[in-house]
Amino acid sequence: MAVVTKYVVVRNGVELDKEFLVKKEAEAYDKMLDAAESLAAFIKEGDLEIALEERVVDAVSVFLAKNGPEVVGILKGIKPVPVPAKKPQGKIGETADMPAKKKAPAAKTSPKGK
């Protein structure tokens, strides 16, 4: 008779149907699911101009999390696009579209003795 240890990932009190023989693999799978959950929340909270079904968001999130190293390689080197800040109101009479008049720069003087 052989004794076999199996590892099962439990999420939200529910055992997933995937079993692992190696604890490290089960932990990696659990970590991937955590990343997928974070990605899904990020996508759902994003300002997308289209409505996505929850199952589509979940499938894309799991796909991205499973392929994390490749995704990171693809995104490496992209600089975040800065979000334009709202222009604050200036002095009375100024608006964000109409800046205040600037003073003329002071005249440069040349050094003496040359």
Secondary structure, DSSP 8 states (H G I E B T S, - for coil): ------EEEEETTEEEEEEESSHHHHHHHHHHHHHHHHHHHHHHHS--SS---HHHHHHHHHHHHHTHHHHHHHHTT-------------STT--SSS-------------TT-
